[in-house]
Amino acid sequence: MEKTFAYRRQEIIQDMPFIAEFRDRWPALFSQSEVNAEFTRITSVSLLSTFMSNLDHYSNQLMKVFRKKGGAAGHKISMIMAAMDNSPTVETRRECVLKAFCVYLNENPESFIKEYEDVEPGAMRGMEQKVMEIYVIRHEGAEPTEPPEDVGIIIEGVEVLQDLGDVANGCAVLLGLIYCLNLSYPKDLRYTFEFLQKVLMELDGNRLSTKVQVLKNRLHE
């Protein structure tokens, strides 16, 4: 994959192929390890280790910022963060923080991370209509402490990855795929992805929107 990197980047940038077509041509790219490697080739940054370490680094300060948020957004954040009371694991903590800062930035985490029950009629058919989504499948009646049945990624209606383990890992890999496939961020989640890229991953962080700059400043108060 390293030897064919330049050819693959040229194809992605110049030809802009559909995801299904590109996956058929380069199936080896569509694994967690190869997305991580490709991201490093593009940015010289380790995707998964940087994402997780910085997310954990900022988590406590982010939660302090969240607690000061009022109104409907503050209430929704409180509901999201309450999940940690039932499942005090690092995976749950990361998931809650990711969903909460999405709400804090006035965006909808359900446009980003969508949960389904494994018996939900037509769930997979609904996924196939999605342009970009992290899906989480839980079995019916699952306890809050139970891990999901599956976490995966849909792009252009194609299930490009599955068995990603947890939501934070899915978010990191999705960010990596966006770089690997030269995709634009979803418009309704542009601030969430700007935060992930420029604050969490510290890539091109000198130019921030006002909204993300304010949140970044609050992290250092």
JOHU-V448774 format. One record per pair of residues at least 12 apart in sequence whose ideal C-beta (glycine too) atoms are under 8 Angstrom apart, sorted by sequence separation. I is the first residue (numbers start at 1). J is the second residue. D is the distance in whole Angstrom. If there is no record, write none. Layout:
I|J|D + I|J|D
This chain:
35|47|7 + 36|48|5 + 83|95|8 + 84|96|6 + 136|148|5 + 137|149|5 + 150|162|6 + 151|163|8 + 152|164|6 + 161|173|6 + 83|96|6 + 99|112|8 + 114|127|8 + 137|150|4 + 150|163|6 + 151|164|4 + 199|212|7 + 11|25|8 + 99|113|6 + 123|137|8 + 136|150|8 + 137|151|8 + 151|165|6 + 194|208|7 + 198|212|7 + 66|81|7 + 81|96|5 + 98|113|7 + 135|150|8 + 136|151|5 + 151|166|6 + 178|193|7 + 194|209|6 + 32|48|8 + 80|96|5 + 114|130|8 + 135|151|7 + 151|167|6 + 161|177|8 + 199|215|8 + 134|151|7 + 135|152|5 + 153|170|6 + 160|177|7 + 195|212|5 + 199|216|5 + 8|26|6 + 63|81|7 + 95|113|8 + 134|152|7 + 135|153|8 + 147|165|8 + 148|166|7 + 151|169|7 + 152|170|7 + 175|193|7 + 191|209|7 + 194|212|5 + 80|99|5 + 81|100|6 + 114|133|5 + 116|135|6 + 118|137|5 + 134|153|6 + 135|154|6 + 147|166|7 + 151|170|5 + 80|100|5 + 113|133|8 + 114|134|7 + 115|135|8 + 116|136|7 + 117|137|7 + 118|138|7 + 119|139|8 + 133|153|7 + 134|154|8 + 153|173|6 + 191|211|5 + 195|215|7 + 199|219|8 + 8|29|7 + 112|133|7 + 113|134|5 + 114|135|5 + 115|136|5 + 116|137|5 + 117|138|6 + 118|139|5 + 119|140|5 + 133|154|5 + 153|174|5 + 175|196|6 + 191|212|6 + 195|216|8 + 111|133|8 + 112|134|7 + 114|136|7 + 115|137|8 + 116|138|8 + 117|139|7 + 118|140|7 + 132|154|7 + 155|177|7 + 175|197|7 + 77|100|5 + 80|103|7 + 113|136|6 + 115|138|6 + 117|140|5 + 132|155|5 + 130|154|5 + 131|155|7 + 132|156|8 + 153|177|7 + 131|156|6 + 171|196|7 + 77|103|5 + 128|154|8 + 131|157|8 + 155|181|7 + 175|201|7 + 1|28|6 + 76|103|5 + 77|104|7 + 127|154|5 + 130|157|6 + 1|29|7 + 129|157|6 + 155|183|7 + 80|109|8 + 128|157|5 + 73|103|5 + 127|157|8 + 73|104|7 + 118|149|5 + 136|167|6 + 127|159|7 + 1|34|6 + 5|38|7 + 9|42|8 + 73|106|7 + 134|167|7 + 56|90|7 + 59|93|6 + 63|97|7 + 66|100|5 + 136|170|8 + 2|37|8 + 59|94|7 + 62|97|6 + 66|101|8 + 69|104|6 + 1|37|7 + 5|41|5 + 134|170|4 + 1|38|7 + 63|100|8 + 134|171|6 + 56|94|7 + 59|97|5 + 62|100|7 + 66|104|6 + 2|41|7 + 55|94|6 + 58|97|8 + 62|101|6 + 65|104|7 + 134|174|6 + 52|94|7 + 55|97|7 + 132|174|7 + 55|98|7 + 132|183|8 + 92|144|8 + 113|167|6 + 132|186|6 + 131|186|7 + 89|145|8 + 91|147|7 + 87|144|5 + 113|170|8 + 86|144|4 + 87|145|5 + 113|171|8 + 86|145|7 + 112|171|8 + 83|144|6 + 98|167|7 + 98|168|6 + 95|166|7 + 94|166|7 + 95|167|4 + 94|167|7 + 95|168|6 + 98|171|6 + 91|165|8 + 94|168|4 + 112|186|8 + 91|166|4 + 111|186|7 + 91|167|7 + 91|168|7 + 111|188|5 + 112|189|5 + 111|189|6 + 108|188|7 + 112|192|6 + 107|188|6 + 107|189|5 + 107|191|6 + 106|191|8 + 107|192|5 + 105|191|4 + 102|189|7 + 105|192|6 + 102|192|5 + 105|195|7 + 101|192|7 + 101|195|6 + 106|211|8 + 105|211|6 + 105|212|7 + 105|215|7 + 104|215|7 + 55|168|6 + 101|215|7 + 52|168|7 + 51|168|8 + 51|171|8 + 52|172|7 + 48|169|7 + 51|172|4 + 48|172|5 + 51|175|7 + 47|172|6 + 48|173|8 + 35|161|8 + 47|173|8 + 47|175|7 + 32|161|7 + 47|176|5 + 30|160|5 + 31|161|7 + 30|161|6 + 32|164|7 + 23|158|7 + 19|155|5 + 20|156|7 + 43|179|7 + 19|156|4 + 23|160|6 + 32|169|8 + 36|173|8 + 39|176|4 + 42|179|5 + 18|156|6 + 20|158|5 + 35|173|5 + 38|176|7 + 42|180|7 + 19|158|5 + 36|176|6 + 39|179|5 + 19|160|7 + 32|173|6 + 35|176|4 + 38|179|8 + 39|180|6 + 58|199|8 + 35|177|6 + 38|180|5 + 58|200|7 + 35|180|6 + 51|196|8 + 55|200|6 + 54|200|5 + 54|201|7 + 54|202|7 + 51|200|6 + 50|200|8 + 51|201|6 + 65|215|7 + 29|180|7 + 50|201|6 + 50|202|8 + 65|218|5 + 47|201|8 + 65|219|7 + 45|201|6 + 45|202|8 + 61|218|8 + 62|219|7 + 43|201|8 + 45|203|7 + 61|219|5 + 22|181|7 + 61|220|8 + 43|203|6 + 58|219|6 + 19|181|7 + 16|182|8 + 12|180|8 + 12|181|6 + 13|182|6 + 12|182|5
